[in-house]
Amino acid sequence: MARVPRLSIISATLVVVGLVVCSATPVGCGPLPQQKESEIDQPASWVAFEADVFQSAPGIPDWFGTFHRSSDGSERYDQASRDGTVHHVTIVNVRTGWQYGCDVHGGWCTRFRFNGSPIRPILRRRVNTIDRSATDQQVEGYAVYEYSPPSGARTLEAPALNFAALVVDDPTNGMHRELHNISLREPDPSLFEPPRGFAIKDADPKR
């Protein structure tokens, strides 16, 4: 598999007053209601999409994979090596309330309940007004905000995709992750279940 090219960040004109929320297309933005707690509730329907993923960090092989999000907010991330071999799968199934971490070579998945807990607060989508600013950039055709907390990490988030992080750079560990080849479509529901035939191990509830 050829190396996935870096995302191009295309200059574009974007006029914004405060935070905005956009339609599920690369154009069309409107005012986002301000929330006292700087959070918005889970939307009635998430923007479903699928994308390729590239991730790099110093001292470890580059990862190539896929990301899937359904309209109920469920997510799946497959981590693969350059030749396309999938090594690890992470699944968050909002409908069942289970999260899975699967070792593909071992043929097993560890699962635990999240129920919107701090372990995986999928039922809330944080929208911080602090440290987030509008940009005149686009990534994959989507207008993005830049989120730069005091830690020094930098995230480019797309309002049109429920503020999905399209580019992440973390100087604390040198990690870089990006989404590309984004396709707006509903993933196959079977993707949010453990791979068929895998053994299921329950995680230690005290952890």
MARTI-559693 format. One record per residue: residue in one letter; z, x, y of N, C-alpha, C, CB in turn. Coordinates in steps of 0.2 Angstrom, whole numbers, plus 2048, in hexadecimal, padded with zeros to 3 digits. Glycine has a CB too. Example, Ala and Ser with C-alpha at 12.3 -4.5 7.8 and 13.67 -1.06 7.14 Angstrom:
<sites>
  torvex  nzz  nxx  nyy  cazz  caxx  cayy  czz  cxx  cyy  cbzz  cbxx  cbyy
       A  827  842  7E4   827   83E   7EA  827  842  7F0   82D   839   7EA
       S  823  840  7F5   824   844   7FB  827  840  800   81D   846   7FD
</sites>
This chain:
<sites>
  torvex  nzz  nxx  nyy  cazz  caxx  cayy  czz  cxx  cyy  cbzz  cbxx  cbyy
       M  800  804  7FA   800   800   800  800  804  806   806   7FB   800
       A  7FB  803  80B   7FB   807   811  801  805  815   7F4   805   815
       R  803  80A  819   808   809   81E  807  804  823   80A   810   822
       V  80C  800  824   80B   7FA   828  80B  7FD  82F   811   7F5   827
       P  806  7FB  833   806   7FE   83A  80C  7FB  83E   800   7FC   83E
       R  80E  7FE  844   813   7FC   848  811  7F6  84C   815   802   84D
       L  815  7F2  84E   813   7EC   852  811  7EE  859   819   7E7   853
       S  80C  7EB  85B   809   7ED   862  80D  7E8  866   802   7EC   863
       I  810  7EA  86C   813   7E6   871  80E  7E5  877   81A   7E9   873
       I  80C  7DF  877   806   7DE   87C  809  7DB  882   801   7D9   879
       S  807  7DE  888   809   7DC   88E  806  7D5  890   807   7E0   894
       A  80A  7D0  892   808   7C9   894  80C  7C7  89A   809   7C5   88E
       T  80A  7C1  89D   80D   7BE   8A2  812  7B9  8A0   808   7BC   8A8
       L  818  7B9  8A2   81D   7B4   8A0  821  7B2  8A5   821   7B6   89A
       V  821  7AC  8A8   825   7AA   8AD  82B  7A6  8AA   822   7A6   8B2
       V  831  7A8  8AB   837   7A5   8A8  83D  7A4  8AD   83A   7AA   8A2
       V  840  79F  8AD   846   79D   8B1  84C  79D  8AC   846   797   8B5
       G  850  7A2  8AB   856   7A1   8A6  853  7A2  89F   85A   79B   8A7
       L  856  79F  89A   854   79F   893  84F  79A  893   85A   79E   88E
       V  84A  79B  88E   845   796   88D  845  795  885   83E   798   88F
       V  842  78F  883   841   78E   87C  839  78C  87C   845   788   879
       C  836  78E  877   82E   78D   877  82C  789  871   82B   794   877
       S  826  787  871   824   783   86C  822  788  866   81D   77F   86E
       A  820  786  860   81F   78A   85B  818  78D  85B   81F   786   854
       T  815  78E  861   80F   791   862  811  797  867   809   78D   864
       P  80C  79C  867   80D   7A2   86C  80D  7A0  873   808   7A7   86B
       V  80C  799  875   80C   798   87C  811  791  87D   805   796   87F
       G  813  790  882   817   78A   884  81E  78B  884   815   785   87F
       C  821  78B  88A   829   78D   88A  82C  788  88F   82A   794   88C
       G  832  786  88E   835   781   892  83C  783  893   835   77A   890
       P  840  780  897   847   782   899  84B  781  892   84A   77E   89E
       L  850  785  891   855   785   88C  85B  782  88E   856   78B   888
       P  85E  77D  88C   865   77A   88F  86A  780  88E   867   774   88B
       Q  86E  781  893   873   786   893  879  783  88F   875   788   89A
       Q  87C  787  88B   882   785   887  888  789  889   881   786   880
       K  88E  786  88A   894   789   88C  896  78F  887   89A   784   88C
       E  894  78E  881   896   793   87C  891  798  87A   899   78F   875
       S  88B  797  87E   886   79C   87E  883  79B  877   888   7A3   87F
       E  883  795  874   880   794   86D  87C  78E  86D   885   794   868
       I  877  78D  869   874   786   868  875  785  861   86D   787   86A
       D  876  77E  85F   876   77C   859  870  77D  854   878   774   859
       Q  871  77D  84E   86B   77D   84A  866  778  84B   86D   77D   842
       P  860  77A  84C   85B   775   84E  85A  770  848   854   778   850
       A  857  76A  84A   856   765   845  851  768  840   853   75F   848
       S  84C  76C  842   847   76F   83E  846  776  841   841   76B   83D
       W  847  77B  83C   845   782   83E  83D  783  83E   848   787   83A
       V  83B  788  842   834   789   842  833  78D  83B   832   78E   848
       A  82F  78B  837   82E   78E   830  829  793  831   82C   789   82B
       F  82A  799  82E   825   79E   82F  826  7A3  829   824   7A2   836
       E  820  7A7  828   821   7AD   823  81E  7B3  827   81D   7AB   81D
       A  820  7B9  825   81E   7BF   829  81F  7C5  824   822   7C0   82F
       D  81B  7CA  826   81C   7D1   822  821  7D4  826   815   7D5   822
       V  825  7D9  823   82A   7DD   826  829  7E4  825   831   7DA   823
       F  82B  7E8  82A   82B   7EF   829  832  7F2  82C   825   7F3   82D
       Q  835  7F6  828   83C   7F9   82A  83C  800  828   842   7F5   827
       S  83F  804  82D   840   80B   82C  846  80D  82F   83A   80F   830
       A  849  813  82C   84F   816   82E  84F  81D  82C   855   812   82B
       P  853  821  82F   853   828   82E  856  829  827   857   82C   833
       G  852  82E  823   855   830   81D  854  82B  817   85C   831   81D
       I  851  826  818   84F   821   812  848  81F  812   854   81B   812
       P  845  81D  80D   83E   81B   80D  83D  815  811   83C   81A   805
       D  837  814  814   835   80E   817  835  808  813   82F   80F   81B
       W  837  802  816   837   7FC   812  831  7F8  814   83D   7F8   812
       F  82D  7F5  810   828   7F0   811  82A  7EA  80E   821   7F3   80F
       G  829  7E4  811   82B   7DE   80D  829  7D8  811   832   7DE   80D
       T  82C  7D2  80F   82A   7CC   812  830  7C8  814   826   7C8   80D
       F  82F  7C4  819   834   7BF   81B  832  7B8  81B   837   7C1   823
       H  836  7B3  819   834   7AC   819  83A  7A8  81C   833   7AA   812
       R  838  7A3  820   83D   79F   823  83A  798  822   83F   7A0   82A
       S  83F  793  81F   83C   78C   81E  83F  788  824   83F   789   818
       S  83C  782  825   83E   77D   82A  845  77B  82A   83A   777   82A
       D  849  77C  824   850   77B   824  854  781  826   852   778   81D
       G  851  786  827   855   78C   829  856  791  824   85B   78A   82C
       S  854  790  81E   855   794   818  851  79A  819   853   791   811
       E  853  7A0  817   84F   7A6   818  84F  7AB  812   853   7AB   81E
       R  84A  7AF  811   849   7B3   80C  846  7BA  80E   845   7B0   806
       Y  849  7BF  80C   846   7C6   80E  845  7CA  808   84B   7CA   813
       D  83F  7CC  806   83D   7D0   801  83C  7D8  803   837   7CE   7FD
       Q  840  7DC  801   83F   7E3   802  83B  7E7  7FD   846   7E7   803
       A  836  7EA  7FF   831   7ED   7FA  830  7F5  7FD   82B   7E9   7FA
       S  82E  7F9  7F8   82C   800   7FA  824  800  7FC   82D   804   7F4
       R  822  805  7FE   81B   806   800  816  803  7FB   819   80D   802
       D  817  804  7F5   812   802   7F0  812  7FA  7EE   813   806   7EA
       G  817  7F7  7F2   817   7EF   7F1  81C  7ED  7EC   811   7ED   7EF
       T  820  7F2  7E9   825   7F0   7E4  82B  7ED  7E7   827   7F6   7E0
       V  82D  7E7  7E6   833   7E4   7E9  839  7E7  7E5   833   7DC   7E8
       H  83E  7E9  7E9   844   7EC   7E6  84A  7E7  7E7   846   7F2   7E9
       H  84B  7E4  7ED   850   7E0   7EF  84E  7D9  7F2   855   7E4   7F3
       V  851  7D4  7F1   850   7CD   7F4  856  7CA  7F7   84D   7C8   7EF
       T  856  7C8  7FD   85C   7C5   800  85A  7BD  802   85E   7C8   807
       I  85E  7B9  800   85C   7B2   800  862  7AE  804   85A   7AE   7FA
       V  860  7AA  808   865   7A5   80B  863  79E  80B   867   7A7   813
       N  866  79A  806   863   793   805  868  78E  809   863   792   7FD
       V  866  78C  80E   86A   787   812  86B  781  80E   866   786   819
       R  866  77E  80B   867   778   807  86D  778  802   861   776   804
       T  86D  77E  7FE   872   77E   7F9  879  782  7FC   870   782   7F3
       G  878  785  801   87E   789   804  87F  790  800   884   785   803
       W  87B  792  7FD   87B   799   7F9  877  79E  7FD   879   798   7F2
       Q  87A  7A4  7FD   877   7AA   7FF  876  7AF  7F9   87A   7AE   805
       Y  871  7B2  7F7   870   7B6   7F2  86D  7BD  7F4   86B   7B3   7ED
       G  870  7C2  7F1   86D   7C9   7F1  86B  7CB  7EA   873   7CE   7F4
       C  865  7CC  7E9   862   7CD   7E3  85F  7D4  7E2   85C   7C8   7E1
       D  861  7D7  7DC   85E   7DE   7DA  859  7DC  7D5   864   7E2   7D6
       V  853  7DE  7D7   84D   7DC   7D3  84C  7E0  7CD   846   7DD   7D7
       H  84E  7E6  7CD   84D   7EA   7C7  853  7E9  7C2   84E   7F2   7C9
       G  859  7E7  7C5   85E   7E5   7C0  85E  7DE  7BD   865   7E6   7C4
       G  85A  7DA  7C1   859   7D3   7BE  85F  7CF  7C0   857   7D3   7B7
       W  863  7D0  7C5   869   7CC   7C7  869  7CB  7CE   86F   7CF   7C4
       C  86D  7C5  7D0   86E   7C4   7D7  876  7C2  7D8   86A   7BD   7D9
       T  879  7C5  7DD   87F   7C3   7DF  87F  7BD  7E4   883   7C9   7E2
       R  883  7B8  7E3   883   7B3   7E8  88A  7B1  7EB   880   7AC   7E4
       F  88A  7AE  7F1   890   7AC   7F3  88E  7A6  7F8   894   7B1   7F7
       R  893  7A2  7F9   893   79C   7FE  893  79F  805   898   797   7FD
       F  88F  79C  809   890   79E   810  892  798  815   889   7A1   813
       N  890  792  814   893   78C   817  893  78D  81F   899   78B   814
       G  88F  791  822   88F   792   829  895  797  82B   890   78C   82C
       S  898  79B  826   89D   79F   828  89B  7A5  82B   8A1   7A1   821
       P  8A0  7A9  82E   89D   7B0   831  899  7B4  82D   8A3   7B3   834
       I  89A  7B3  826   896   7B7   822  88E  7B6  823   897   7B6   81A
       R  88C  7B0  824   885   7AF   826  885  7A9  82A   881   7AE   81F
       P  886  7A9  830   886   7A3   834  87F  7A0  836   889   7A5   83B
       I  87C  79E  830   875   79B   831  875  795  834   872   79B   82A
       L  87B  791  834   87B   78A   837  87C  78B  83F   880   786   834
       R  87C  790  842   87C   791   849  877  797  84B   884   793   84C
       R  874  796  850   86F   79B   853  872  79D  85A   868   798   853
       R  875  7A3  85A   878   7A5   860  872  7A7  866   87C   7AB   85F
       V  873  7A4  86B   86F   7A5   871  873  7A8  877   86B   79F   873
       N  874  7AF  877   878   7B2   87C  874  7B2  883   87A   7B9   87A
       T  877  7B0  888   874   7B1   88F  875  7B8  891   876   7AC   894
       I  87B  7BB  88F   87D   7C2   891  879  7C7  88C   884   7C3   890
       D  876  7CC  88F   872   7D1   88C  86C  7CF  88A   877   7D4   886
       R  869  7C9  88B   863   7C7   889  85F  7C6  890   863   7C1   885
       S  858  7C9  890   854   7C8   896  84D  7C6  894   855   7CE   89A
       A  84A  7C2  898   843   7C1   897  83F  7C7  898   841   7BB   89C
       T  839  7C7  895   834   7CD   895  82D  7CB  897   834   7D1   88F
       D  829  7CF  899   822   7CE   89A  81E  7D0  894   81F   7D1   8A0
       Q  821  7D0  88E   81E   7D3   888  81D  7CD  883   822   7D8   885
       Q  818  7CF  87E   817   7CB   879  817  7CF  872   810   7C7   879
       V  819  7CC  86D   819   7CF   866  816  7CA  862   820   7D1   864
       E  810  7CC  85F   80C   7C8   85A  80A  7C2  85E   811   7C6   854
       G  809  7C2  864   807   7BC   868  80D  7B8  86A   803   7B8   864
       Y  813  7BA  869   819   7B6   86B  81C  7B9  871   81D   7B5   865
       A  81E  7B5  876   822   7B7   87B  829  7B9  879   823   7B2   881
       V  82C  7BE  87B   833   7C0   878  838  7C2  87E   831   7C7   874
       Y  83E  7C1  87C   844   7C3   880  846  7CA  87D   849   7BE   880
       E  849  7CE  881   84C   7D4   87F  853  7D3  87F   84A   7DA   883
       Y  857  7D4  879   85E   7D4   879  860  7DB  878   860   7CF   873
       S  864  7DD  87C   867   7E4   87C  86F  7E4  87D   863   7E8   882
       P  873  7E3  878   87A   7E3   879  87C  7EA  87B   87D   7E0   873
       P  883  7EB  87C   886   7F1   87E  885  7F6  878   88D   7F0   880
       S  884  7F4  872   884   7F9   86D  87E  7FD  86D   884   7F5   866
       G  879  7FB  871   873   7FF   872  86D  7FD  86E   874   806   870
       A  86E  7F8  869   869   7F5   865  864  7F1  86A   86B   7F1   85F
       R  85E  7F1  868   859   7ED   86C  855  7E9  867   854   7F2   86F
       T  855  7E2  869   851   7DD   865  84D  7D9  869   856   7D8   861
       L  847  7D8  867   842   7D4   86A  841  7CD  866   83B   7D7   86A
       E  843  7C8  869   844   7C1   866  83F  7BC  869   84B   7BF   867
       A  83C  7B8  864   837   7B3   866  83A  7AC  867   832   7B3   861
       P  83B  7A9  86D   83D   7A2   86D  839  79D  869   83E   7A0   875
       A  833  79E  869   82F   79A   865  830  79A  85E   827   79C   866
       L  834  79F  85B   836   79F   854  83D  79F  854   833   7A6   851
       N  840  79A  858   848   79A   858  84B  7A0  859   84A   797   851
       F  848  7A4  85D   84B   7AB   85F  84C  7B0  859   852   7AA   862
       A  847  7AF  855   846   7B4   84F  845  7BB  852   840   7B2   84A
       A  848  7C0  84F   848   7C7   851  841  7CA  84E   84E   7CB   84F
       L  83C  7CB  853   836   7CE   850  836  7D5  850   830   7CC   855
       V  83A  7D9  854   83B   7E0   854  842  7E2  855   836   7E3   85A
       V  845  7E6  851   84C   7E8   852  84C  7F0  852   850   7E5   84C
       D  84F  7F3  857   850   7FA   857  858  7FB  858   84C   7FD   85D
       D  85B  7FF  853   862   800   854  863  808  854   866   7FD   84E
       P  865  80A  85A   866   812   85A  86C  814  857   866   813   862
       T  870  810  855   876   812   852  875  815  84B   87C   80D   851
       N  870  812  847   86E   815   841  866  816  840   870   810   83B
       G  863  816  846   85C   817   846  857  812  842   85B   81E   843
       M  85A  80C  841   856   807   83D  851  804  842   85B   802   83A
       H  84B  803  83F   846   7FF   843  843  7FA  83E   840   804   846
       R  843  7F4  840   840   7EE   83C  83B  7EA  840   845   7EA   839
       E  836  7E8  83D   831   7E4   841  82E  7DF  83C   82C   7E8   844
       L  82C  7D9  83F   829   7D4   83C  821  7D4  83E   82C   7CD   83D
       H  81D  7D3  83A   816   7D2   83C  812  7CE  837   812   7D9   83D
       N  80C  7CC  839   808   7C8   835  80B  7C1  834   806   7CB   82E
       I  80E  7BE  83A   812   7B8   83A  80D  7B2  838   816   7B7   840
       S  80F  7AE  834   80B   7A8   832  810  7A2  832   808   7A9   82B
       L  80E  79D  836   812   797   837  810  792  831   811   794   83E
       R  814  792  82C   813   78E   827  81A  78D  823   80E   790   822
       E  81B  788  81F   821   786   81B  820  78A  815   821   77F   81A
       P  825  78F  813   825   793   80D  826  78E  807   82A   798   80D
       D  824  791  801   826   78D   7FB  82D  78D  7FA   822   791   7F5
       P  830  787  7F9   837   786   7F8  83A  78A  7F2   839   77F   7F7
       S  836  78C  7ED   839   790   7E8  83B  797  7EA   834   790   7E2
       L  838  799  7F0   83A   7A0   7F2  841  7A0  7F4   836   7A1   7F8
       F  845  79B  7F5   84C   79B   7F7  851  79A  7F2   84D   796   7FD
       E  84E  79A  7EC   852   79A   7E6  852  7A1  7E2   84F   795   7E1
       P  857  7A3  7DF   857   7AA   7DB  850  7AA  7D7   85D   7AB   7D7
       P  84E  7B0  7D6   848   7B1   7D2  84A  7AE  7CB   846   7B8   7D1
       R  845  7AB  7C7   846   7A8   7C1  848  7AD  7BC   840   7A4   7BF
       G  84D  7AC  7B8   84F   7B0   7B3  854  7B5  7B5   849   7B4   7B0
       F  856  7B6  7BB   85B   7BB   7BE  862  7B8  7BC   85A   7BC   7C5
       A  866  7BD  7BA   86D   7BB   7B9  871  7BA  7C0   871   7C1   7B5
       I  875  7B5  7C0   879   7B4   7C7  880  7B6  7C6   878   7AC   7C8
       K  882  7BA  7CB   889   7BC   7CB  88C  7B9  7D1   88A   7C4   7CB
       D  892  7B7  7D1   896   7B4   7D7  89A  7BA  7DA   89B   7AF   7D5
       A  899  7BA  7E0   89C   7C0   7E4  8A4  7BE  7E4   899   7C0   7EB
       D  8A8  7C3  7E5   8AF   7C3   7E6  8B0  7BF  7EC   8B2   7CA   7E7
       P  8B3  7B9  7EC   8B5   7B4   7F1  8B9  7B8  7F7   8B8   7AE   7EF
       K  8BD  7BD  7F5   8C2   7C0   7F9  8BE  7C5  7FE   8C7   7C4   7F5
       R  8B8  7C7  7FC   8B4   7CB   800  8B1  7C8  806   8AE   7CE   7FC
</sites>
